[in-house]
Amino acid sequence: MKLILAEPFKSLWAGRDAFAEVEKLQGQVFRELAARRTLRTEVDGRFYFVKIHRGIGWGEILKNLITAKLPVLGAGQEWQAVQRLRALDVPTMTGVAFGEKGRNPADQHSFIVTEELAPIISLEDLTVDWVRQPPVPAIKHALTAELARMVGAMHRGGVNHRDCYLCHFLLHTDRPITAGSLKLSVIDLHRAQVRPVIPSRWRNKDLSALYYSALEIGLTSRDKLRFLKTYFQQPLRQILAEQAALLGKLERKAARLYERKQRYGDAL
């Protein structure tokens, strides 16, 4: 069994079964499934997000493996990703509680509690009208550079997101949004993978997903080059020479995702 508790849960659950106590938390429920529950709760005047995993069963595990998908077995993946990203200076959630018990992956019980990030706006919502109402160029350039820095640091540090879309990068709005002081955080890491080095396949999946999610926000060629220069931390001439095959692959993959989106909508 693994159990890590910080305040206020360290005091709140002292001498109690944390796995039973987390199930008692109430609040706004965002997802309610047999094997997973996600909610926003308030404790001592502060808000937290709680994700509870109850084991998905061998049937679901086998179904995922047969379809070449990696199943999410519990909260451990997200906890590890949060800790690694914070060590890499990639802003993300702050974990305040984590528990995991049971050796059988099919019926493992686990949970993670993180501090709410607020006030914020997702990059998806921020950029939705950029084509009709272009942003201040300096803000756009700063957002592009910071997004590239975060994703690059994440990948070089051995973390791939697996849901690397603009909607999972949040801009903090508790301060004036200026080119010199903006802050982004990355969230929804429950499918993230943590390794010493990520395989290029998983890096490329993240990059193509991110590019796909930005296809309709009015990016220029210079915006894309600005992202690449910061992400790869190399001169553009070197990037374009050495990564030509990769860049072509990302363009094609993003185009396929976009075509599927147009055809099937949200049923991707």
Buried (B, 14 or more C-beta within 10 A) or exposed (E): EEEBBBEBBEEBBEEEEBBEBBBEBEBEEEEEEEBBBBBBBEBEEEBBBBBBBBBBBEEBBEEBEEEEEEBBBBBBBBBBBBBBBBEBEBBBBBBBBBBBBBEEBBEBBBBBBBBBBEEBEBBBEBBBEBEEEEBEEEBBBBBBBBBBBBBBBBBBBBBBBBBBBBEBBBBBBEEEBEBEEBBBBBBBBBBBBBEEEBEEEBBBBBBBBBBBBBEEBBBEEEBBBBBBBBBBEBEEEEBEEEBEEBBEBBEEBBBEBBEEBEEEEEEE
